[in-house]
Amino acid sequence: MAKGRQLVMIVDDDQAVRDALQFALRLEGFCVHVHSGGASLLADPDLSRAGCVILDHRMPRMDGFALLSNLQAQNPNPDEPEPKRM
């Protein structure tokens, strides 16, 4: 990720939606990672650096609400920074 650029994660099972959001956000200067589902997002090594996650609420296998619950369980206090991993 480029230093100083905000990272946005997009999770949507629709390729056209991912492409459109990615294009628009990159035009505004954001660094963007796109994912077609929740498992892909959870495996992204840069997830802890994301300043924003955009979720589709209707996806196969893991919908956006289940994914949000999973993210909240991983970091129950989002205002507190995660411990650094070495």
PDB file of N, CA, C and O in Angstrom:
ATOM      1  N   MET A   1       0.849  -1.177   0.000  1.00  0.00           N
ATOM      2  CA  MET A   1       0.000   0.000   0.000  1.00  0.00           C
ATOM      3  C   MET A   1       0.890   1.234   0.000  1.00  0.00           C
ATOM      4  O   MET A   1       1.903   1.280   0.699  1.00  0.00           O
ATOM      5  N   ALA A   2       0.518   2.204  -0.765  1.00  0.00           N
ATOM      6  CA  ALA A   2       1.284   3.446  -0.816  1.00  0.00           C
ATOM      7  C   ALA A   2       1.161   4.184   0.514  1.00  0.00           C
ATOM      8  O   ALA A   2       0.075   4.288   1.084  1.00  0.00           O
ATOM      9  N   LYS A   3       2.271   4.684   0.987  1.00  0.00           N
ATOM     10  CA  LYS A   3       2.301   5.384   2.272  1.00  0.00           C
ATOM     11  C   LYS A   3       1.428   6.633   2.226  1.00  0.00           C
ATOM     12  O   LYS A   3       1.493   7.409   1.273  1.00  0.00           O
ATOM     13  N   GLY A   4       0.603   6.825   3.271  1.00  0.00           N
ATOM     14  CA  GLY A   4      -0.220   8.019   3.375  1.00  0.00           C
ATOM     15  C   GLY A   4      -1.576   7.936   2.693  1.00  0.00           C
ATOM     16  O   GLY A   4      -2.419   8.810   2.896  1.00  0.00           O
ATOM     17  N   ARG A   5      -1.804   6.907   1.892  1.00  0.00           N
ATOM     18  CA  ARG A   5      -3.101   6.770   1.223  1.00  0.00           C
ATOM     19  C   ARG A   5      -4.016   5.911   2.081  1.00  0.00           C
ATOM     20  O   ARG A   5      -3.593   4.878   2.600  1.00  0.00           O
ATOM     21  N   GLN A   6      -5.250   6.325   2.233  1.00  0.00           N
ATOM     22  CA  GLN A   6      -6.226   5.574   3.003  1.00  0.00           C
ATOM     23  C   GLN A   6      -6.603   4.299   2.258  1.00  0.00           C
ATOM     24  O   GLN A   6      -6.790   4.318   1.041  1.00  0.00           O
ATOM     25  N   LEU A   7      -6.714   3.188   2.991  1.00  0.00           N
ATOM     26  CA  LEU A   7      -7.062   1.903   2.406  1.00  0.00           C
ATOM     27  C   LEU A   7      -8.550   1.633   2.593  1.00  0.00           C
ATOM     28  O   LEU A   7      -9.071   1.705   3.706  1.00  0.00           O
ATOM     29  N   VAL A   8      -9.219   1.324   1.502  1.00  0.00           N
ATOM     30  CA  VAL A   8     -10.637   0.965   1.512  1.00  0.00           C
ATOM     31  C   VAL A   8     -10.755  -0.468   1.007  1.00  0.00           C
ATOM     32  O   VAL A   8     -10.163  -0.822  -0.012  1.00  0.00           O
ATOM     33  N   MET A   9     -11.520  -1.291   1.721  1.00  0.00           N
ATOM     34  CA  MET A   9     -11.780  -2.666   1.302  1.00  0.00           C
ATOM     35  C   MET A   9     -13.219  -2.739   0.793  1.00  0.00           C
ATOM     36  O   MET A   9     -14.136  -2.225   1.434  1.00  0.00           O
ATOM     37  N   ILE A  10     -13.412  -3.369  -0.347  1.00  0.00           N
ATOM     38  CA  ILE A  10     -14.739  -3.549  -0.938  1.00  0.00           C
ATOM     39  C   ILE A  10     -15.029  -5.044  -1.001  1.00  0.00           C
ATOM     40  O   ILE A  10     -14.205  -5.820  -1.485  1.00  0.00           O
ATOM     41  N   VAL A  11     -16.203  -5.448  -0.511  1.00  0.00           N
ATOM     42  CA  VAL A  11     -16.614  -6.846  -0.587  1.00  0.00           C
ATOM     43  C   VAL A  11     -17.978  -6.900  -1.248  1.00  0.00           C
ATOM     44  O   VAL A  11     -18.970  -6.436  -0.686  1.00  0.00           O
ATOM     45  N   ASP A  12     -18.021  -7.468  -2.443  1.00  0.00           N
ATOM     46  CA  ASP A  12     -19.276  -7.591  -3.191  1.00  0.00           C
ATOM     47  C   ASP A  12     -19.136  -8.754  -4.157  1.00  0.00           C
ATOM     48  O   ASP A  12     -18.084  -8.922  -4.774  1.00  0.00           O
ATOM     49  N   ASP A  13     -20.171  -9.551  -4.295  1.00  0.00           N
ATOM     50  CA  ASP A  13     -20.113 -10.692  -5.205  1.00  0.00           C
ATOM     51  C   ASP A  13     -20.360 -10.291  -6.656  1.00  0.00           C
ATOM     52  O   ASP A  13     -20.219 -11.122  -7.553  1.00  0.00           O
ATOM     53  N   ASP A  14     -20.722  -9.048  -6.901  1.00  0.00           N
ATOM     54  CA  ASP A  14     -20.987  -8.545  -8.249  1.00  0.00           C
ATOM     55  C   ASP A  14     -19.734  -7.834  -8.781  1.00  0.00           C
ATOM     56  O   ASP A  14     -19.340  -6.786  -8.268  1.00  0.00           O
ATOM     57  N   GLN A  15     -19.121  -8.414  -9.806  1.00  0.00           N
ATOM     58  CA  GLN A  15     -17.888  -7.864 -10.380  1.00  0.00           C
ATOM     59  C   GLN A  15     -18.060  -6.423 -10.853  1.00  0.00           C
ATOM     60  O   GLN A  15     -17.166  -5.598 -10.662  1.00  0.00           O
ATOM     61  N   ALA A  16     -19.204  -6.114 -11.468  1.00  0.00           N
ATOM     62  CA  ALA A  16     -19.426  -4.756 -11.978  1.00  0.00           C
ATOM     63  C   ALA A  16     -19.464  -3.735 -10.838  1.00  0.00           C
ATOM     64  O   ALA A  16     -18.945  -2.627 -10.980  1.00  0.00           O
ATOM     65  N   VAL A  17     -20.065  -4.096  -9.731  1.00  0.00           N
ATOM     66  CA  VAL A  17     -20.117  -3.196  -8.572  1.00  0.00           C
ATOM     67  C   VAL A  17     -18.715  -2.985  -8.023  1.00  0.00           C
ATOM     68  O   VAL A  17     -18.319  -1.855  -7.735  1.00  0.00           O
ATOM     69  N   ARG A  18     -17.958  -4.080  -7.876  1.00  0.00           N
ATOM     70  CA  ARG A  18     -16.575  -3.953  -7.384  1.00  0.00           C
ATOM     71  C   ARG A  18     -15.755  -3.046  -8.291  1.00  0.00           C
ATOM     72  O   ARG A  18     -15.039  -2.163  -7.819  1.00  0.00           O
ATOM     73  N   ASP A  19     -15.866  -3.270  -9.598  1.00  0.00           N
ATOM     74  CA  ASP A  19     -15.088  -2.470 -10.548  1.00  0.00           C
ATOM     75  C   ASP A  19     -15.458  -0.995 -10.488  1.00  0.00           C
ATOM     76  O   ASP A  19     -14.577  -0.135 -10.504  1.00  0.00           O
ATOM     77  N   ALA A  20     -16.750  -0.692 -10.420  1.00  0.00           N
ATOM     78  CA  ALA A  20     -17.205   0.703 -10.401  1.00  0.00           C
ATOM     79  C   ALA A  20     -16.755   1.416  -9.126  1.00  0.00           C
ATOM     80  O   ALA A  20     -16.269   2.545  -9.182  1.00  0.00           O
ATOM     81  N   LEU A  21     -16.919   0.759  -7.985  1.00  0.00           N
ATOM     82  CA  LEU A  21     -16.496   1.373  -6.722  1.00  0.00           C
ATOM     83  C   LEU A  21     -14.986   1.559  -6.683  1.00  0.00           C
ATOM     84  O   LEU A  21     -14.490   2.598  -6.250  1.00  0.00           O
ATOM     85  N   GLN A  22     -14.270   0.554  -7.134  1.00  0.00           N
ATOM     86  CA  GLN A  22     -12.812   0.648  -7.148  1.00  0.00           C
ATOM     87  C   GLN A  22     -12.352   1.806  -8.036  1.00  0.00           C
ATOM     88  O   GLN A  22     -11.479   2.579  -7.643  1.00  0.00           O
ATOM     89  N   PHE A  23     -12.921   1.925  -9.202  1.00  0.00           N
ATOM     90  CA  PHE A  23     -12.563   3.003 -10.127  1.00  0.00           C
ATOM     91  C   PHE A  23     -12.819   4.371  -9.492  1.00  0.00           C
ATOM     92  O   PHE A  23     -11.951   5.244  -9.515  1.00  0.00           O
ATOM     93  N   ALA A  24     -14.011   4.551  -8.928  1.00  0.00           N
ATOM     94  CA  ALA A  24     -14.373   5.845  -8.337  1.00  0.00           C
ATOM     95  C   ALA A  24     -13.477   6.199  -7.154  1.00  0.00           C
ATOM     96  O   ALA A  24     -13.036   7.341  -7.026  1.00  0.00           O
ATOM     97  N   LEU A  25     -13.210   5.230  -6.296  1.00  0.00           N
ATOM     98  CA  LEU A  25     -12.394   5.502  -5.114  1.00  0.00           C
ATOM     99  C   LEU A  25     -10.931   5.758  -5.479  1.00  0.00           C
ATOM    100  O   LEU A  25     -10.276   6.601  -4.866  1.00  0.00           O
ATOM    101  N   ARG A  26     -10.424   5.039  -6.466  1.00  0.00           N
ATOM    102  CA  ARG A  26      -9.043   5.291  -6.900  1.00  0.00           C
ATOM    103  C   ARG A  26      -8.898   6.676  -7.528  1.00  0.00           C
ATOM    104  O   ARG A  26      -7.865   7.326  -7.372  1.00  0.00           O
ATOM    105  N   LEU A  27      -9.931   7.125  -8.236  1.00  0.00           N
ATOM    106  CA  LEU A  27      -9.896   8.484  -8.787  1.00  0.00           C
ATOM    107  C   LEU A  27      -9.768   9.528  -7.681  1.00  0.00           C
ATOM    108  O   LEU A  27      -9.170  10.586  -7.874  1.00  0.00           O
ATOM    109  N   GLU A  28     -10.339   9.212  -6.523  1.00  0.00           N
ATOM    110  CA  GLU A  28     -10.279  10.134  -5.384  1.00  0.00           C
ATOM    111  C   GLU A  28      -9.001   9.959  -4.561  1.00  0.00           C
ATOM    112  O   GLU A  28      -8.814  10.641  -3.553  1.00  0.00           O
ATOM    113  N   GLY A  29      -8.124   9.050  -4.986  1.00  0.00           N
ATOM    114  CA  GLY A  29      -6.836   8.904  -4.324  1.00  0.00           C
ATOM    115  C   GLY A  29      -6.738   7.811  -3.281  1.00  0.00           C
ATOM    116  O   GLY A  29      -5.725   7.712  -2.589  1.00  0.00           O
ATOM    117  N   PHE A  30      -7.758   6.994  -3.152  1.00  0.00           N
ATOM    118  CA  PHE A  30      -7.728   5.922  -2.164  1.00  0.00           C
ATOM    119  C   PHE A  30      -7.008   4.695  -2.715  1.00  0.00           C
ATOM    120  O   PHE A  30      -7.031   4.440  -3.919  1.00  0.00           O
ATOM    121  N   CYS A  31      -6.381   3.952  -1.840  1.00  0.00           N
ATOM    122  CA  CYS A  31      -5.858   2.628  -2.153  1.00  0.00           C
ATOM    123  C   CYS A  31      -7.030   1.666  -1.911  1.00  0.00           C
ATOM    124  O   CYS A  31      -7.678   1.742  -0.867  1.00  0.00           O
ATOM    125  N   VAL A  32      -7.305   0.778  -2.849  1.00  0.00           N
ATOM    126  CA  VAL A  32      -8.499  -0.067  -2.773  1.00  0.00           C
ATOM    127  C   VAL A  32      -8.137  -1.534  -2.962  1.00  0.00           C
ATOM    128  O   VAL A  32      -7.407  -1.894  -3.886  1.00  0.00           O
ATOM    129  N   HIS A  33      -8.654  -2.366  -2.081  1.00  0.00           N
ATOM    130  CA  HIS A  33      -8.586  -3.815  -2.255  1.00  0.00           C
ATOM    131  C   HIS A  33     -10.016  -4.304  -2.472  1.00  0.00           C
ATOM    132  O   HIS A  33     -10.925  -3.895  -1.750  1.00  0.00           O
ATOM    133  N   VAL A  34     -10.219  -5.167  -3.450  1.00  0.00           N
ATOM    134  CA  VAL A  34     -11.559  -5.695  -3.728  1.00  0.00           C
ATOM    135  C   VAL A  34     -11.587  -7.195  -3.453  1.00  0.00           C
ATOM    136  O   VAL A  34     -10.605  -7.909  -3.658  1.00  0.00           O
ATOM    137  N   HIS A  35     -12.756  -7.647  -2.979  1.00  0.00           N
ATOM    138  CA  HIS A  35     -12.947  -9.058  -2.639  1.00  0.00           C
ATOM    139  C   HIS A  35     -14.335  -9.490  -3.090  1.00  0.00           C
ATOM    140  O   HIS A  35     -15.299  -8.728  -3.015  1.00  0.00           O
ATOM    141  N   SER A  36     -14.413 -10.720  -3.557  1.00  0.00           N
ATOM    142  CA  SER A  36     -15.695 -11.250  -4.025  1.00  0.00           C
ATOM    143  C   SER A  36     -16.498 -11.919  -2.915  1.00  0.00           C
ATOM    144  O   SER A  36     -17.647 -12.305  -3.131  1.00  0.00           O
ATOM    145  N   GLY A  37     -15.910 -12.058  -1.739  1.00  0.00           N
ATOM    146  CA  GLY A  37     -16.626 -12.678  -0.627  1.00  0.00           C
ATOM    147  C   GLY A  37     -15.906 -12.461   0.687  1.00  0.00           C
ATOM    148  O   GLY A  37     -14.786 -11.953   0.735  1.00  0.00           O
ATOM    149  N   GLY A  38     -16.588 -12.864   1.758  1.00  0.00           N
ATOM    150  CA  GLY A  38     -16.070 -12.649   3.101  1.00  0.00           C
ATOM    151  C   GLY A  38     -14.784 -13.380   3.406  1.00  0.00           C
ATOM    152  O   GLY A  38     -13.893 -12.830   4.054  1.00  0.00           O
ATOM    153  N   ALA A  39     -14.675 -14.620   2.947  1.00  0.00           N
ATOM    154  CA  ALA A  39     -13.465 -15.398   3.228  1.00  0.00           C
ATOM    155  C   ALA A  39     -12.234 -14.713   2.644  1.00  0.00           C
ATOM    156  O   ALA A  39     -11.169 -14.696   3.261  1.00  0.00           O
ATOM    157  N   SER A  40     -12.388 -14.157   1.467  1.00  0.00           N
ATOM    158  CA  SER A  40     -11.278 -13.449   0.819  1.00  0.00           C
ATOM    159  C   SER A  40     -10.873 -12.220   1.623  1.00  0.00           C
ATOM    160  O   SER A  40      -9.683 -11.959   1.797  1.00  0.00           O
ATOM    161  N   LEU A  41     -11.845 -11.467   2.112  1.00  0.00           N
ATOM    162  CA  LEU A  41     -11.540 -10.293   2.930  1.00  0.00           C
ATOM    163  C   LEU A  41     -10.807 -10.699   4.198  1.00  0.00           C
ATOM    164  O   LEU A  41      -9.789 -10.102   4.549  1.00  0.00           O
ATOM    165  N   LEU A  42     -11.320 -11.711   4.884  1.00  0.00           N
ATOM    166  CA  LEU A  42     -10.727 -12.136   6.150  1.00  0.00           C
ATOM    167  C   LEU A  42      -9.297 -12.648   5.969  1.00  0.00           C
ATOM    168  O   LEU A  42      -8.505 -12.617   6.911  1.00  0.00           O
ATOM    169  N   ALA A  43      -8.966 -13.114   4.771  1.00  0.00           N
ATOM    170  CA  ALA A  43      -7.612 -13.612   4.495  1.00  0.00           C
ATOM    171  C   ALA A  43      -6.668 -12.507   4.025  1.00  0.00           C
ATOM    172  O   ALA A  43      -5.472 -12.754   3.873  1.00  0.00           O
ATOM    173  N   ASP A  44      -7.172 -11.304   3.793  1.00  0.00           N
ATOM    174  CA  ASP A  44      -6.333 -10.211   3.296  1.00  0.00           C
ATOM    175  C   ASP A  44      -5.369  -9.776   4.399  1.00  0.00           C
ATOM    176  O   ASP A  44      -5.808  -9.383   5.480  1.00  0.00           O
ATOM    177  N   PRO A  45      -4.062  -9.841   4.142  1.00  0.00           N
ATOM    178  CA  PRO A  45      -3.101  -9.469   5.179  1.00  0.00           C
ATOM    179  C   PRO A  45      -3.134  -7.981   5.550  1.00  0.00           C
ATOM    180  O   PRO A  45      -2.595  -7.596   6.588  1.00  0.00           O
ATOM    181  N   ASP A  46      -3.748  -7.156   4.732  1.00  0.00           N
ATOM    182  CA  ASP A  46      -3.833  -5.722   5.020  1.00  0.00           C
ATOM    183  C   ASP A  46      -5.134  -5.320   5.699  1.00  0.00           C
ATOM    184  O   ASP A  46      -5.390  -4.128   5.872  1.00  0.00           O
ATOM    185  N   LEU A  47      -5.955  -6.280   6.085  1.00  0.00           N
ATOM    186  CA  LEU A  47      -7.267  -5.969   6.672  1.00  0.00           C
ATOM    187  C   LEU A  47      -7.156  -5.040   7.876  1.00  0.00           C
ATOM    188  O   LEU A  47      -7.969  -4.127   8.023  1.00  0.00           O
ATOM    189  N   SER A  48      -6.182  -5.251   8.723  1.00  0.00           N
ATOM    190  CA  SER A  48      -6.068  -4.426   9.936  1.00  0.00           C
ATOM    191  C   SER A  48      -5.720  -2.967   9.613  1.00  0.00           C
ATOM    192  O   SER A  48      -5.875  -2.097  10.470  1.00  0.00           O
ATOM    193  N   ARG A  49      -5.258  -2.693   8.404  1.00  0.00           N
ATOM    194  CA  ARG A  49      -4.923  -1.323   7.997  1.00  0.00           C
ATOM    195  C   ARG A  49      -6.084  -0.583   7.348  1.00  0.00           C
ATOM    196  O   ARG A  49      -5.982   0.615   7.084  1.00  0.00           O
ATOM    197  N   ALA A  50      -7.175  -1.273   7.088  1.00  0.00           N
ATOM    198  CA  ALA A  50      -8.305  -0.656   6.377  1.00  0.00           C
ATOM    199  C   ALA A  50      -8.937   0.447   7.213  1.00  0.00           C
ATOM    200  O   ALA A  50      -9.208   0.274   8.401  1.00  0.00           O
ATOM    201  N   GLY A  51      -9.161   1.571   6.572  1.00  0.00           N
ATOM    202  CA  GLY A  51      -9.860   2.675   7.215  1.00  0.00           C
ATOM    203  C   GLY A  51     -11.355   2.584   7.006  1.00  0.00           C
ATOM    204  O   GLY A  51     -12.135   3.206   7.727  1.00  0.00           O
ATOM    205  N   CYS A  52     -11.756   1.790   5.997  1.00  0.00           N
ATOM    206  CA  CYS A  52     -13.166   1.652   5.646  1.00  0.00           C
ATOM    207  C   CYS A  52     -13.361   0.312   4.954  1.00  0.00           C
ATOM    208  O   CYS A  52     -12.540  -0.102   4.135  1.00  0.00           O
ATOM    209  N   VAL A  53     -14.459  -0.361   5.292  1.00  0.00           N
ATOM    210  CA  VAL A  53     -14.838  -1.605   4.620  1.00  0.00           C
ATOM    211  C   VAL A  53     -16.257  -1.422   4.096  1.00  0.00           C
ATOM    212  O   VAL A  53     -17.177  -1.129   4.859  1.00  0.00           O
ATOM    213  N   ILE A  54     -16.426  -1.598   2.790  1.00  0.00           N
ATOM    214  CA  ILE A  54     -17.743  -1.493   2.154  1.00  0.00           C
ATOM    215  C   ILE A  54     -18.234  -2.905   1.889  1.00  0.00           C
ATOM    216  O   ILE A  54     -17.604  -3.655   1.144  1.00  0.00           O
ATOM    217  N   LEU A  55     -19.367  -3.275   2.501  1.00  0.00           N
ATOM    218  CA  LEU A  55     -19.884  -4.639   2.412  1.00  0.00           C
ATOM    219  C   LEU A  55     -21.218  -4.685   1.686  1.00  0.00           C
ATOM    220  O   LEU A  55     -22.102  -3.862   1.920  1.00  0.00           O
ATOM    221  N   ASP A  56     -21.344  -5.668   0.798  1.00  0.00           N
ATOM    222  CA  ASP A  56     -22.648  -6.013   0.231  1.00  0.00           C
ATOM    223  C   ASP A  56     -23.363  -6.844   1.292  1.00  0.00           C
ATOM    224  O   ASP A  56     -22.743  -7.715   1.902  1.00  0.00           O
ATOM    225  N   HIS A  57     -24.633  -6.599   1.523  1.00  0.00           N
ATOM    226  CA  HIS A  57     -25.326  -7.377   2.551  1.00  0.00           C
ATOM    227  C   HIS A  57     -25.920  -8.671   2.012  1.00  0.00           C
ATOM    228  O   HIS A  57     -26.281  -9.546   2.799  1.00  0.00           O
ATOM    229  N   ARG A  58     -26.034  -8.818   0.696  1.00  0.00           N
ATOM    230  CA  ARG A  58     -26.566 -10.050   0.106  1.00  0.00           C
ATOM    231  C   ARG A  58     -25.495 -10.726  -0.729  1.00  0.00           C
ATOM    232  O   ARG A  58     -25.281 -10.383  -1.892  1.00  0.00           O
ATOM    233  N   MET A  59     -24.823 -11.695  -0.114  1.00  0.00           N
ATOM    234  CA  MET A  59     -23.806 -12.468  -0.813  1.00  0.00           C
ATOM    235  C   MET A  59     -23.997 -13.935  -0.468  1.00  0.00           C
ATOM    236  O   MET A  59     -24.499 -14.259   0.608  1.00  0.00           O
ATOM    237  N   PRO A  60     -23.603 -14.823  -1.370  1.00  0.00           N
ATOM    238  CA  PRO A  60     -23.706 -16.249  -1.051  1.00  0.00           C
ATOM    239  C   PRO A  60     -22.676 -16.634   0.013  1.00  0.00           C
ATOM    240  O   PRO A  60     -21.701 -15.916   0.234  1.00  0.00           O
ATOM    241  N   ARG A  61     -22.897 -17.745   0.652  1.00  0.00           N
ATOM    242  CA  ARG A  61     -22.036 -18.314   1.690  1.00  0.00           C
ATOM    243  C   ARG A  61     -22.003 -17.459   2.954  1.00  0.00           C
ATOM    244  O   ARG A  61     -22.545 -17.882   3.975  1.00  0.00           O
ATOM    245  N   MET A  62     -21.398 -16.287   2.929  1.00  0.00           N
ATOM    246  CA  MET A  62     -21.342 -15.412   4.107  1.00  0.00           C
ATOM    247  C   MET A  62     -21.882 -14.051   3.701  1.00  0.00           C
ATOM    248  O   MET A  62     -21.240 -13.326   2.940  1.00  0.00           O
ATOM    249  N   ASP A  63     -23.076 -13.697   4.212  1.00  0.00           N
ATOM    250  CA  ASP A  63     -23.630 -12.385   3.840  1.00  0.00           C
ATOM    251  C   ASP A  63     -22.896 -11.278   4.607  1.00  0.00           C
ATOM    252  O   ASP A  63     -22.090 -11.550   5.497  1.00  0.00           O
ATOM    253  N   GLY A  64     -23.189 -10.044   4.249  1.00  0.00           N
ATOM    254  CA  GLY A  64     -22.504  -8.910   4.840  1.00  0.00           C
ATOM    255  C   GLY A  64     -22.702  -8.785   6.340  1.00  0.00           C
ATOM    256  O   GLY A  64     -21.802  -8.330   7.045  1.00  0.00           O
ATOM    257  N   PHE A  65     -23.865  -9.181   6.840  1.00  0.00           N
ATOM    258  CA  PHE A  65     -24.114  -9.090   8.285  1.00  0.00           C
ATOM    259  C   PHE A  65     -23.280 -10.115   9.045  1.00  0.00           C
ATOM    260  O   PHE A  65     -22.739  -9.809  10.108  1.00  0.00           O
ATOM    261  N   ALA A  66     -23.172 -11.333   8.507  1.00  0.00           N
ATOM    262  CA  ALA A  66     -22.331 -12.358   9.134  1.00  0.00           C
ATOM    263  C   ALA A  66     -20.864 -11.937   9.089  1.00  0.00           C
ATOM    264  O   ALA A  66     -20.124 -12.142  10.051  1.00  0.00           O
ATOM    265  N   LEU A  67     -20.456 -11.357   7.984  1.00  0.00           N
ATOM    266  CA  LEU A  67     -19.080 -10.883   7.855  1.00  0.00           C
ATOM    267  C   LEU A  67     -18.807  -9.760   8.848  1.00  0.00           C
ATOM    268  O   LEU A  67     -17.752  -9.742   9.483  1.00  0.00           O
ATOM    269  N   LEU A  68     -19.735  -8.830   8.991  1.00  0.00           N
ATOM    270  CA  LEU A  68     -19.581  -7.747   9.960  1.00  0.00           C
ATOM    271  C   LEU A  68     -19.466  -8.298  11.381  1.00  0.00           C
ATOM    272  O   LEU A  68     -18.631  -7.835  12.158  1.00  0.00           O
ATOM    273  N   SER A  69     -20.288  -9.270  11.719  1.00  0.00           N
ATOM    274  CA  SER A  69     -20.201  -9.904  13.042  1.00  0.00           C
ATOM    275  C   SER A  69     -18.836 -10.541  13.255  1.00  0.00           C
ATOM    276  O   SER A  69     -18.263 -10.453  14.341  1.00  0.00           O
ATOM    277  N   ASN A  70     -18.323 -11.182  12.216  1.00  0.00           N
ATOM    278  CA  ASN A  70     -17.009 -11.809  12.294  1.00  0.00           C
ATOM    279  C   ASN A  70     -15.929 -10.757  12.518  1.00  0.00           C
ATOM    280  O   ASN A  70     -15.039 -10.945  13.346  1.00  0.00           O
ATOM    281  N   LEU A  71     -16.005  -9.653  11.782  1.00  0.00           N
ATOM    282  CA  LEU A  71     -15.030  -8.569  11.956  1.00  0.00           C
ATOM    283  C   LEU A  71     -15.100  -7.967  13.352  1.00  0.00           C
ATOM    284  O   LEU A  71     -14.067  -7.679  13.957  1.00  0.00           O
ATOM    285  N   GLN A  72     -16.311  -7.775  13.867  1.00  0.00           N
ATOM    286  CA  GLN A  72     -16.471  -7.211  15.207  1.00  0.00           C
ATOM    287  C   GLN A  72     -15.941  -8.161  16.271  1.00  0.00           C
ATOM    288  O   GLN A  72     -15.397  -7.714  17.281  1.00  0.00           O
ATOM    289  N   ALA A  73     -16.092  -9.456  16.062  1.00  0.00           N
ATOM    290  CA  ALA A  73     -15.574 -10.444  17.015  1.00  0.00           C
ATOM    291  C   ALA A  73     -14.039 -10.430  17.037  1.00  0.00           C
ATOM    292  O   ALA A  73     -13.426 -10.673  18.077  1.00  0.00           O
ATOM    293  N   GLN A  74     -13.431 -10.146  15.893  1.00  0.00           N
ATOM    294  CA  GLN A  74     -11.971 -10.081  15.824  1.00  0.00           C
ATOM    295  C   GLN A  74     -11.431  -8.841  16.508  1.00  0.00           C
ATOM    296  O   GLN A  74     -10.328  -8.870  17.055  1.00  0.00           O
ATOM    297  N   ASN A  75     -12.189  -7.746  16.489  1.00  0.00           N
ATOM    298  CA  ASN A  75     -11.758  -6.489  17.103  1.00  0.00           C
ATOM    299  C   ASN A  75     -12.968  -5.842  17.785  1.00  0.00           C
ATOM    300  O   ASN A  75     -13.577  -4.928  17.229  1.00  0.00           O
ATOM    301  N   PRO A  76     -13.320  -6.316  18.994  1.00  0.00           N
ATOM    302  CA  PRO A  76     -14.538  -5.823  19.649  1.00  0.00           C
ATOM    303  C   PRO A  76     -14.494  -4.355  20.051  1.00  0.00           C
ATOM    304  O   PRO A  76     -15.547  -3.762  20.283  1.00  0.00           O
ATOM    305  N   ASN A  77     -13.309  -3.746  20.142  1.00  0.00           N
ATOM    306  CA  ASN A  77     -13.170  -2.334  20.508  1.00  0.00           C
ATOM    307  C   ASN A  77     -12.491  -1.589  19.364  1.00  0.00           C
ATOM    308  O   ASN A  77     -11.287  -1.340  19.424  1.00  0.00           O
ATOM    309  N   PRO A  78     -13.247  -1.228  18.313  1.00  0.00           N
ATOM    310  CA  PRO A  78     -12.616  -0.625  17.137  1.00  0.00           C
ATOM    311  C   PRO A  78     -11.929   0.709  17.396  1.00  0.00           C
ATOM    312  O   PRO A  78     -11.096   1.134  16.596  1.00  0.00           O
ATOM    313  N   ASP A  79     -12.265   1.384  18.512  1.00  0.00           N
ATOM    314  CA  ASP A  79     -11.612   2.655  18.815  1.00  0.00           C
ATOM    315  C   ASP A  79     -10.216   2.446  19.391  1.00  0.00           C
ATOM    316  O   ASP A  79      -9.393   3.360  19.398  1.00  0.00           O
ATOM    317  N   GLU A  80      -9.959   1.223  19.877  1.00  0.00           N
ATOM    318  CA  GLU A  80      -8.644   0.909  20.411  1.00  0.00           C
ATOM    319  C   GLU A  80      -7.836   0.220  19.324  1.00  0.00           C
ATOM    320  O   GLU A  80      -8.339  -0.683  18.656  1.00  0.00           O
ATOM    321  N   PRO A  81      -6.603   0.633  19.143  1.00  0.00           N
ATOM    322  CA  PRO A  81      -5.786  -0.015  18.108  1.00  0.00           C
ATOM    323  C   PRO A  81      -5.541  -1.481  18.435  1.00  0.00           C
ATOM    324  O   PRO A  81      -5.438  -1.867  19.599  1.00  0.00           O
ATOM    325  N   GLU A  82      -5.450  -2.289  17.381  1.00  0.00           N
ATOM    326  CA  GLU A  82      -5.126  -3.699  17.581  1.00  0.00           C
ATOM    327  C   GLU A  82      -3.683  -3.809  18.032  1.00  0.00           C
ATOM    328  O   GLU A  82      -2.847  -2.978  17.677  1.00  0.00           O
ATOM    329  N   PRO A  83      -3.391  -4.856  18.829  1.00  0.00           N
ATOM    330  CA  PRO A  83      -1.987  -5.038  19.210  1.00  0.00           C
ATOM    331  C   PRO A  83      -1.138  -5.346  17.984  1.00  0.00           C
ATOM    332  O   PRO A  83      -1.586  -6.025  17.061  1.00  0.00           O
ATOM    333  N   LYS A  84       0.080  -4.843  17.985  1.00  0.00           N
ATOM    334  CA  LYS A  84       0.973  -5.079  16.854  1.00  0.00           C
ATOM    335  C   LYS A  84       1.429  -6.530  16.882  1.00  0.00           C
ATOM    336  O   LYS A  84       1.763  -7.076  17.933  1.00  0.00           O
ATOM    337  N   ARG A  85       1.435  -7.143  15.697  1.00  0.00           N
ATOM    338  CA  ARG A  85       1.890  -8.517  15.565  1.00  0.00           C
ATOM    339  C   ARG A  85       3.334  -8.508  15.109  1.00  0.00           C
ATOM    340  O   ARG A  85       3.710  -7.763  14.204  1.00  0.00           O
ATOM    341  N   MET A  86       4.124  -9.327  15.735  1.00  0.00           N
ATOM    342  CA  MET A  86       5.542  -9.411  15.356  1.00  0.00           C
ATOM    343  C   MET A  86       5.812 -10.735  14.705  1.00  0.00           C
ATOM    344  O   MET A  86       6.945 -11.009  14.311  1.00  0.00           O
TER     345      MET A  86
END
